Amino acid sequence: MSAQSLAATSSVLSWAEICQQYPNEWVCLLDSDHELDGSIRSALVISHDRSIVAALDQLGTSKPDTTVVHTWGHPLQTPRIEIVHESRDLVRSRR
């Protein structure tokens, strides 16, 4: 499903609803409404996927007001870092 068709068929959801519908996925959000502490209160989901690369690919053209965030469906034992091909050489092992 393309980002345009997802946005056209979606409505604004609360953060709790977003986490429930897209557990443990990267979501790209538009029209985000924030709490006083900066956390997301509600937004329109325009793309989502378990891979950040795939979620961003669904967008097609970049939108300057897009927020990309992970819903963390369950606590992770170790931090998850996803490195795309373009940034692989910037991150070096500390051995």
Sequence and secondary structure as in RCSB ss.txt:
>XXXX:A:sequence
MSAQSLAATSSVLSWAEICQQYPNEWVCLLDSDHELDGSIRSALVISHDRSIVAALDQLGTSKPDTTVVHTWGHP
LQTPRIEIVHESRDLVRSRR
>XXXX:A:secstr
  HHHHHHH   EEHHHHHHHSTT EEEEEEEEE TTS EEEEEEEEEESSHHHHHHHH S  TT EEEE  SS 
 SS      GGGGGGS    
